[in-house]
Amino acid sequence: MTVSEEQPTGQRYRFRTRWYALLLGGSAAAIAVHVTVDSRLLSFVTMAAILAGTLAMIGFGLWAHRPTHPLPWYLLSASAVLSAAGAALRDGSDHALHPIDDVFTLLGYLGVGLAALIWLRPRRVRSNNDLLLDSGLIGLGALLASWTFLISPILQAHDTMLNTWVAATYPVLDALLLTLVAHSVATSTRSETSLRLLHVGLVLALLGDLGYSLDTTGSVTIGREMLMAPLLAAYATVGVAALHPTMASLGTPRQIHPHHSRQRASFIAVALIVASLVPVVGSSLGTLDRVVVSSLFALLLIGVLVRSERAIVRSSRSERRAQYQADHDTLTGLLNRSALLRALNRNSERWAEQPLCLLFIDLDGFKMVNDSYGHAVGDELIANAASRIRRVVLRDDVVARYGGDEFVVLSPLGRPEAAMLAERLLGAFVRPFELSAGEIPITASIGIACGCPRSTESTVYDLIRDADSAMYHAKEYSLGYAFHDDARHASDSMRHPSNDPVRHPATDAGRRIWRTSPRSTSTAV
C-alpha cells in the first residue's frame, strides 16, 4: 500500500473511532440523565431514544456492510424491542401488567439465545468437547449460586404461583445465557471487534437482570432508574457493534483455535469456591433446596474431575508428541542422530548378549540430483529411499537418518546375516525412483561394522565411525558394500605392498559381489 493510500485509510479509521466515541458518549450522557432525574416520562423518552438509536445503527450496519448471514442481527433487533417493551410495561406504572411484561421479556431472552446459537454453530473448534465442558461448568457454577441466593428466596416468597415461577425462570435463563457468552468469548479473536462489543452488551444485560432478581428477592433495594441503566447501556453497545465492519463476519463459518484456557479455569475455580460456601450461607435451606444444591454441586465436581482428567490426557499426549518430534526426523519419520546414539541404552535388555552390526548407507550421486532438480525433488528422493530401507529391515531394527543422504541401520546380526541384509538393501535401489521430476536411478554404498554388545554409548560412536569408513571404501572402489575389517586390511595392504603383493581377496570378493551379484535380479522393494 502506498503512502497516498494509507492516509485515507488512517483518516477513515480516526473518523470511525471518533464517531463510535461520540455515540457511546451520547448514550452515557442520556443514561446519566435517566439515573439522576426521577421522572417516568423522561425515563420513557430516554429508553425510546436509545432503542431507536440502536435500531438505526443496526439498520445502517446491515446496509453498509452487507453481512452474508444477517439473521443474528435481526434477532438482536427484535430482542431489544421485546425486552424494552417488557421493561416499559413493568416499570411504566405502579401496577405491573403481569404476565404480559414477562412474556415480552422472555421472548427477548429467546431472541438473544437464538442469535448466539446461530453465530456459534458454524464456528468449528478444535477440542470442542473441552470447550463445551468448560462453558458448561461456568454456567453450572452460576446456576448453583443463583439457586442459593436468588431462586430459593424467590420460591419462598408469598406470591402467586405463576409470578413465582416466572421470577424464578430469569436466573436460570441468565445462567444459560452466561454459558453461551463464555463459549463465544473463548472462540472469539482480537480482530472480531464487533463480537467483543456484543459480549460487553450481553454482560451488561446480565448485570441488569441480576439487579432485578436481587430486587425481587428483597436482598437489596435498587431504584427503577438504576435497574434500567445496564439495559440501556447494553442497547447502545449492541448498536455500536453493528456499525463496526467486522459485524459482517458474525455467523460465518471459520476455524477457531480456542484460547483463554487459564482464564476459564479461573472462572471454574471461583465457581467451586462459591459452591463450597453454599452449605454455610444456605444453612437454613429446606429439603428441596438441599437436594438441588447437592445435585448441582455433585455435577460441578464431576465436571471438574472430567476436565482435570482430559487435561492430564491432553498433556500426556502433548509430551509424547514432543518426544516423538525430538527423536524423529521430520522428513522421513525415521529416528534422528541423537535418538540413534541413545538406542542401545534405551533398549538395553534387547541388545544384551547379542551380536551387533551397524550398516551405514549413503546414496550415490545424490548431490547431482539435488543440484539438477532442486531441493524439493531431493527431499522426495530422501523420503522414498527411507521408505524402501524401512521395508527391507526387520521391524525391531533401529533405522535412523544420520544426516543428509546418509542412513543407519542397527541390528542384532552376525557378520553373515549383515552381508545378506546389505544385499537386500542394495536390491531395494535397483528400481529407479518415480519422483515428480520423472524416473531417477540412484544406487547406494554401504559400510558395515560389527562389534560385541556393550551398554555404553561409545559402542554406537565406534560402530558409526568404522561403518562410515567402510562406506567410503565401498564407494571409492564401487564395491556396493564393505565390512570395516576387510576395508582396513585392504588399506593396510595398499600402504604396505611388500607385505601383501597380491590384492586382498576381500577386495576382489567385494568387487566380484558388486559386479556379478544379482543386483538386477534381486527383489526390488
N, C-alpha and C positions, 0 to 999 in steps of 0.2 A: 504494500500500500504506500502510495506517495504521500509527501507532506501535505499537498493540497487536498488529498482525500481524507487524511487523518484529522485535519482541522474541522471540517463539517461534522465528522463523527463525534469528536470531542464536544463540539458545541451542542449537538443533539443530546448527548449524554448529560451534560450540565443542565440543559433545559428540562429534560425529563426529571432529573433529580430535584430541581427547584420546584417543579410542578407537583411532584409527589409530596415534598415537604410542605408546600402550600396547602394541599388538600388535607394532609394529616393535621397540620397546624390549625386549619379552619375547623376541622371536626373536633379537635381537642378543645378549642375555644367554645364551640357550641355545647359540648358535653359539660364543660366547666360552668357555663351559664345555667345549664339544666340542673346541675347539682346544687349550685348556690342559691338559686331563686326557687322558692316554694310556690310554684304556680302550675296547676294541672294543664291549663291552656298552653302555657309556654312549654311544658314538657311534651305535650302532644305535638306542638308545632316543631319542636326540635327533633323529635323522633321522625316525624313525617319528612322533614328536610334532609336528615341524614339518610333515611331509607331511600328517598328519591335520588339523592346524590349517588348512593351505592348502585341503584339500578341503572342510572345513567352511565356510570363508569363501567359497569359490566357490559352494557349495550355498546358503548364506544369501543371497549376492548375486543368484543366479538366482531365488530365491523372493521376495526383497524388491523387486527392480527389474524383473522380468519382461521381459527383453530380447526383441525381435522375432526376432533371429537368435542363438539361444543356442549354435549348433554350435561356434563357436570356443572357447567356454569349456569345453564338453565335451571337445574335443580337447586343450586345455591341461591339463585334469584328468587325462586318460588319459596324456598325455606325462609329467606329473610322476610318476605311479605307475610307468610303464615305466622312466624314467630312474633313479628311486630304486631300483627292483628291480635294474637293471643295476649300479648303484653298490654296492648291498649284496652282490650276488654277486661282484663284482670285488674288494671290499675286506673281505669278511666272513671270509676265510681266507687263509692263505699261498698256497694253490693256487687260483688264479682258475679259474672254470668257463668257459673259452673253448670254443666261441664263444657260449655261452648268454647270458652277460652282455652281449656285444656286440650280440646280436640284440635284447635288451630296450632297450639304449641307442639303437641305430639306429632302432628303432620309435618311441622318444621323439622323436628328431630329425624323423622323418616327421610325427608329430602336430603338432609346433610349426610345421613348414613349411606344412602344410595349413591350420592355423589362421591363419597370417599371410597366406597367399594368399586365404583366404575373406574376411578383413576388408579386404584391399587391393583386391580385384576390383571392388567396387561404388563405389570412391572415384574418381569421374570427375575427371580432372585436365586443366587447360589446359596446353598444351605438354607433353603426356605423354611424347612421344618424347625430349625433352631430359632430363626427369627420369629416365626409364629408362636413358638413356645415362650420366648421372652416377652413378646407383646401380650400374650395371654396371661402371663404371670403378673405383669404390671397391672392389667385390668382386674385380675383376681384380687390383688392386694388392695386396689381401690374399692372393690366391691365389699371386701371384708371390713375395711374401715367405714364404708358407707352404712353397712348393716348395723354396726355398733353405735355409731354416732348420729345417724340420720334415719335409716329405715325403721329400726326398732322403736325409737321415740315417736315416729310418725304413726306406726301401727298401734301404739299405746294411747294415742291422742283420742279424746272423746269427740268424734265427728262421725258423719255418715259413712257408711261402708264404701260408697263409691268415691267420695272425696279422699278417704284414707288410702285406698288402693291406688288411686291416680297419683296422689302425692308421693306414695312410696315407689311409683314407677320411675320418677325422674332420676333418683340416684342410680338406679340400675342402668337406665339408658346412658347416663353420664359415664358410668364405668365402661360400657361397651364403646362409647364414642372415644373415650380415652385410649382404649385398646387400638382402635383404628388410627388415632393420631400417633401413638407410639410406633406402630408399624410403618406409617407413612414417613415419620421423621427418620427412622432407621434406613429407609430406602431412598431418601432424597439426597441430592448432591448440592454442593455450594452454588453451582450455576443455576439452579432452579429457584430463582428469587421469588417468583410468583407462588410456588408451592410453599416456600418457607413463610411467606406472608399469610397464606391460608392457615398454616399451623398456628401462627400467632393469633389469628382471628378465632379459630376454634378453641384455643386455650382460654381466650378472654370470655367466650360464650360459656365454657365450662365453669369458669370462676363466677360468672353471673348466676348460673344455675345452682352452684354451691351456696351462694348467698341466699337465694330464695329458699333452698332446703333448710338451711340453718334458721332462717326467719320462721319457716313453717313449724319447725320443732320447738321454737321458743328458746333455743340456746342463746341466740343473740338477737338484738333488735336493730334492724337496719332500715333506714329510711327508704321510701319508694324511689326517690331520685337517685340515691346511691346504688340501689339494686339495678337500676336501668343503665347506669354508666358503663359497666363492662359490655353489655349487649350492644349499646350504641357504638362503642369503640370497635367491637367485632364487625359490625356492619361496615364501618369506614375502612377497616383493614382489608376486608374481602374486596371492597370496591377498588382500592389501590392495587391489590394483587391482580385484578383483571386488566389493569392498564399496562402492566409490565409485559414486554414481548414474550417472555418465557411462558406466559399463560397458554400459548398455543400448543405447548408440549404436554399439557395436562390430559391424561388419558391415553397418550400414545404409547405403543409398546417400546420398551427399552430394556437393555441389560443392566441390572443394578448389582453392585457389589456392596453388600451390607456392611455398615461400619458402626461406630459408637458402641461396640460390644461392651466395653468397660463402663460406659455411661449407663447402658441398660442394666448391667449387673449392679450398679449403684442404686438404681431405682428399685430393683428387686430386693436389695438389702434393706432399703427403707421400708418396703412392704413387710418384710419379715420382722423388723423392729416394731412396727405398728401392730402386727399380729401378736407379738409377744406381750404387748401392753394391754391387749384386749381383755384377758382374764382379770386384770387388775382394775381397769377402768370400768369394765362391764360386769362387776361383781354382783350387781343386782338384776342381771338379766334373767328372764324367765326360761322355762324349759325349752320352748321353741327357739328362742334366741340362742341358747347354748348349743342346741343341735345344729342350727345353721352355721354358727360361728365355728364350731368344731369341724364341721364338714368342709367349710371354706379353708380353714387353717390346714386341714389334712391335705386337701387338694394343692394348696400352695406349697406345702413341704414336699409332696410327691413331685410336683413340677420342678422344684429347686433341685431335688435329688436327680431327676432325669436330666436336667440341664447340666449338672455337675458331671454326670456320667458321660454325657455326649461331649462335654468339653474335654474330659480326660481322653476319650477315644480319639477325638479330633487332634489333640496334642500328640498322642502316641503315633497317629498316622502321619502327622507332620514331621515328627522326629525320624520315623522310618524313611519317609521321602527324602529328608535332608541327608540321612546317612547313605541312602542309595545314590543320591546325586554326588555325594562326596567320594564314593568308592567306584563309580562307574563313569565311563567315557560317554559324553553326551551324543556323539555322532554314531557310535557303533553299539552302545549298550553293554560293551564288554567292561571288565574291570580295568581301572586305570593303573598307573605305575605305583602309586602309593599303596593301593589295595593289594597289588601283586606282591609287594615286599612284605606285607603282613600275612600273606596267605598261609604260610606254614604255622605261624603262631596261632592263627585263628582256628585252624582245624588240626591241632597238634595230634589228636588221637588218631585221625585218619592217616596221617603221614608217618606215624611212629612205626619203626621196624619194617619199613618198606623201601624198596629201591626208588630212586628219584631221578627223573630225566627232565631237562628243560630244552624246548625247541624254540629257537629264535628265528622268526620268519621275516624276511624283507622282500618287498615287491621289486622286481627288476624293471627298470625303466619308468618308474612312477613319476619322477621329476619331469621327464619329457611329456608325459600325458598331462601333468598339471600345467606345464608351461604352454602346451599346444592348445588345450581345450578350456583351460581356466580352472579356478579352484572349486567351482560348483561341481564340475564333472569329476574332479579329483576326489571330492568328498563322496560322490556317488560310488566311485571305484572303491574307496576305503570301506564304505558301508557294505557293499556287495562282497568284497573279499572277506570281511569279518563274518558275514553270514555263511559263506562257504566253509570257512575254518570251523565255525561253531557246529556245523552239521557233520563234519568229519570226526571230531574228537568225541570222547565219551562224555556223558552228561556230568559226571563228577570231576572232570578235569578242570583245572584252572586255566582260563583263557583271558588274556589281557591285551589291550592295545598299549604298547610300550611308549609309542610316540611316533607321529608322522605316519609312515607306511610300514612301521615295524610292529609285529605281533609276537606274543609269547604264549607258549603252551607248556604248562607244568603238570606232569602226570607221574603217577607211581608205576613206572615201567622199567624193565630191564633194557639192556642195550639192543637185543634183537627186536623186542616189541617197539622200541623207539624208532628203529630203522623202518619197520613196517608202517608205523604212523606217519613218518616223513614221506614215504612213498605215496600213501593215500592223500596227504596234503598236497604233494606235487601234482597228483592226478586231478585234484579239485580245480587246478588252474589251467587244465588243458583246454577247456571250452572257453572261447572268448567271452568277455563281459558285455552284456547288452545294456548300454548306457544311453542317456539322452542324446549323446553325440554320435551314436552308432555302435557297432561292434568293435571292441578294443581288446586285442590279445595281450595278456600280461602273464609272465611267469614269476616264479618265486625262488629264492635261495634260502636254505635252512641250515642253521648251525645247531648242533646238538651237544649238550654237556650233561653227563651223568655223574651222580655222586651218592654218597652214603646219606641216609636220613639223619638230620640233626635238627634240633629245635631252636637254632639261633638264626637271626636274620642274615648273618654272614653267608649262610648256605645259598640263599637266593641271590645275594650280591655276587658271590663267586660263580654260581652257575650262569648268571646273565653275562658276566664278563667273559667266561670261557665260551659260551654259546655264541656270543657276538663275534668273538674272534674266529670261531669256526665258520660262522656265516660269511664273513668277509673272504675267508679262504675258499669256501664253496662258490661264492660269486666270482672271485678272481679267476678260478680255473674251470668255471662252468660245470661244477660237479652236481648241481641240484641240491644235494645235502652233504654234510660232512660232520664227523664227530671231532670233538676238540682234541682228543688224544691223537687221532690219525693226522689231523692238521698240524699239530705240534711236532710229531715225528717227521712229517714231510718237510716242515720248515727247517728242522734241525739237519735233515739230510741235505737240503739245498745250501745251508750255511756251511756244512762240512762234507763236501762231496767225496773226499778221500775216505771217509769212514763208511760211506754207502754209495759206491759208484753206480749202483743200479737204482732206477726210480723206485720209490717206495711202493710196495704192492697196494697199499691202501689208496694211494693217489690214482693208480691205474684202475683199481676197482671202482673208485669214485667216478672216474671219467667213463668207465665202461657202463656203470649203472646209469649215468646221465644220458649217454648216447644210445644205449641199446635197451635201457629199461623201457617197459611198455608205457611210456608217458601217454602216447596216443591211444593206447588200448586200456589204460587204467580207467576205472569207473569215475567219470566226471560227476561232480556233485553240484 
